[in-house]
Amino acid sequence: MARSRKVTVSTDAHGHTAGWAQTEPAPPVAPDPSAAAFFDVDNTMMQGASIYWFARGLAARNYFTTTDLARFAWQQLRFRLLAREHAGDMSLAKEAALAFIEGWRVEDVERLAEEIFDELMAPRIWAGTRRLAQGHLDLGERVWLVSAAPVEIGRVIATRLGLTGAIGTVAEVVDGAYTGRLVGDLMHGPAKAEAITQLATVEGLDLNRCAAYSDSANDLPMLSAVGRAVAVNPDTTLLRQAREQGWEVRDFRTGRRAVRIAVPSTAAAGLVVGAVTVGVAVQRRRRNS
């Protein structure tokens, strides 16, 4: 896969900034230009959190220790609760996001994401959700991943799955390296709805003909922005909302519903604040090397 940076950044009339990265899969059938499907990643397309598996892959490559990884997992759990209690305040998460990728080269992140996807993420793709995405592709519709992870990582996952592209958090890049500053906001909560609305304008999509899939009540804005909302492996709040709204529910989990595989899917605050631990550990190892 070409590793050149192919990220489109768009700002709407209200100042909301979103970024998306498109893959180049061969169109299987005559395209349907006005319909698309949007899939959340963590615990919707994949078991667990993509950024956690990325961190596991980095740990296996000695970028940081297993103790750092355990601390990262604990931070995810802790801030998941805080994010639910203070869902509207993402300032802490946005500030924390800077520590994870500052100084990294884009090409290195994409290379590592490719390797780690093949090793750790591919076996954890929900087969049922993958079939749902393929169903849209078979109809000629575009399929986008929507994730709080950096958009380059989302694009790698989308490419590996043969999807259209990914919408994700955009980090500023200068001379091929991340500066530690974000372009716009974290791709979380209402930001996802704003991003797909912007994408629909650019791509000529009719959101009433589009579908969205998620496991989390944090994505209610995105689910409410399209004509067809589907709750996939839903948390308790989303399941209740889906029943009230008459939305379709798909559950591909087995065993007790409350048990999550590996580290749970988290709100963006949990993901990124947990990543601070990883970022600090990586920077420490670089300084000591």
N, C-alpha and C positions, 0 to 999 in steps of 0.2 A: 504494500500500500504506500502510495506517495505520502511523504511526511511534511509536505509544504503546508504552511498555515493557511487554511481556507475557512476563515470565520467572517460571517457577515454581521455587522453591528448596526442596529436600527434604533432610532429614537423617535417616539411619536410626539404628537402635538402637546401632550401633557408632560413631556420630559422623561418618560419611562424608556429605559434602555434595555434592549434584549439582544442576544447573540445566538446565531445558529450556524452549524457546520453541516454541509451537505456531502453525502457520499455520491458515488457514481455507479449505482447498480444498473444492469441492463433492464429496460422496461419489459416485463413479462407479457403484458397484454396491452391493448389500446388504453391509453391513460384516461382517467376520469379527472379532468382538470380542476373541478370544484370541490372534491371530497378528499378528506384525509383522516387519519387516526393518530391520536397522541397518547403515548404510553409513558406513565411514570416508570422508573427503573426499580428502585429498592423495594423488594417484596411484592412488586407487581410483575415486572419482567424477570426479576432475579431473586433468588432466595438470599435474604440478608442485604447488607448495605454494600454497594459497589466500592465506596471509598474505603471501607474496612478491608475488603478483599485486596484492594490495591495496596493498603498498608501491610497486610500479611505478606504480599509478594515482595514488598520492599524489605521487610524483616528477614525473609528467606535469603535475600541478597546482601544481608549484613549492613543495610543502611541504618538500622537501629536495632535495639535488643528486644527480646521477648518481654522483658519487663516494661519497656516503653509501649509495646503493643497492648499488654494487659491494661496499662494506664489509659491508653487510647480507648479501649473498649469500655472501661468504667466511665470515662468522660462522656461517651455516647449515651450510655444509660442515664447518667445524671442529668445531662442537659436535654434529654428527650422530655423529661418531666417539666423542666423549667420552660421549655419552648411551648409546651401545651398550656402552661399557666400564663405565659406572657407571649402569646402567639403574635401579637402585633408589634412587638419590640424586637427587631432583628439587629439593632446596632451592635450588640456584643458579638453576635455571630459574624457580622460583616467585618468588624475590626479583627476578629480572631482569624478570619480566612486568610489574612495576609501572611501569616507565619508559615503556612504549609508549603507554598510554592515559590516563595521569594528566592530568586537566584537560580532557579532551575531553568534549563533550556527546554523549549517547547519540544524539540525533536527527541530529547531524552525522555520526557514524560510520555510522549506518544509511543516510543519504542518500548518502554517498560509496560505501558498499558496494554500493548499488543501481547507481549509475553505473558503478563499476569492474567489477562483475559483467557488465553488458551489454557493456562495451568489451573486457575482457581475459579474463574467466573463461568466459563462455558459449561462445566458440569452442573452449575447451579441455576441455569436458565430454566424457568418453569416451562415445561413442554406445552402445557395447555395455553399459556399466554402467548408463547411463540406461534402456536397454531392460529390464535386469534389475529395476530399481526399478519401472518401469511394470508389469511382470508381476505384482509383488506388489500394486500398486494395483488392477489389473484383477481381482484375486481378492478385493478388499475388505479387504486387509490394510493396516495403517498402515506408513509408511516414514519412518524417522528418520535424519538425518545425525548422526554422532558425531565431533566434532572438538575439537582443543585450542584452536582459535581462539575468541575471545569469542563467547558464545552469540548475541549480536545479529547478528554477521556470518553465523553459521551459519543463523540464521532467514531472513536475506535470500536466501541461496543456496537454502534449502529452498523458500521462497515462489516464487522464480523457476522452480524445477524442478517446482512443483506437488506437493511432498511434504508429509507430515504436519507435520514440525517438525524441530528440531535440538536436540541435546544438546551443550553446550559449556562452556568455562571461564566462570565467573561472576565478574564484577568488581563491586565495591561501587559503588553509585550514590547520591549525595546531591544533591538539588535538580537532578536531570537531568544531572549530570556525574559522570564517573568519579573516584573518590578516589585511585586508585593502589593500593588494597588488594583482594585477592582474597577471595571468599566461598568457603571450602573450598579444594580443591586444583586443580591443573591437570588438565584432562581428558586424561589420558595413561596408557597402560599399564593397570594394575589399576583405576584410577579409572573407566575406561570400563565395565568389567565391573560395578563397583559401581553406576554410574549407571543402566545398563540394568536391573539388578536392582531398583533403587528404582522406576524408571519402570514396570516390569512389575507391581510391587505396587500402585502407584497406579492404573494403567490396567487392571488385571485381565488381564494377558497371561500366557500359559503359555509360558515360555521354551523348553520342549521343542518347541513348535510355531513358534518364531521362527528367523530366519536372520540371520547376520552376515557382512559382506563387508569384507575389508581386504587391503592390499598388504604390510603390515609385520608382522614378528615381534613388534614392540612390542605388537600387538593380540591376541596369543595368549590373554590372559585373557578378552577379549570374545568371541573366536571359540569358546572352550571353554565359554562360559556358555550357549550356545544349542544347539538341537537340530540345526541345519544350519549348518555353517561353509563359507564359500567363499573361497578365496584368489584375489584379483583382481590381476593384474600383480604377482605376488609377488616379494619379495626372496629371496635365496638361502636364508636360514634358514627363512623361512615356507614356501617351496616344499618344502624337505626335510621339515618338520613335516607339511605337508599330505599328502605322499606316505605318510608313516608312519601318519598318522591315517586315511587313506582319504578325505580331504576333496576336494571338487570344486575344480578349478583353472580359472580363466578368464584368458586373457592377450590383451588388446586392443592391445598394443604392436606396432610394426613395426620392422624393422631389428634391429640388435644389441641384445640384451636388456640389456646393461650400460649402454647409452646412455640417459640420461634427458632429457626435454624441458625446456628452460630450467633452472631450479634444481630439484634433486632434492627429492622428498618427504623431510622430516626428522622426527626424533623431536621431541617437544614442546620439549625443551631447546634444540635447534638453532633452532627457529622463534622461540621467545620471547627467547632470548639475542640472536639476531640482531636482533630487534625493538628491543632496547635502543638499538642504533645509530640506528635510525630515530627512536625517542622522543627521544633526546638531540638529534638534529639538528632535530627539529620544535620542541622547547622552545627551542633556541638561536635559531631563526628567529623565534619568537614574541617572545623577549626583545629581539631586534634590530629588530623591526618597529615 
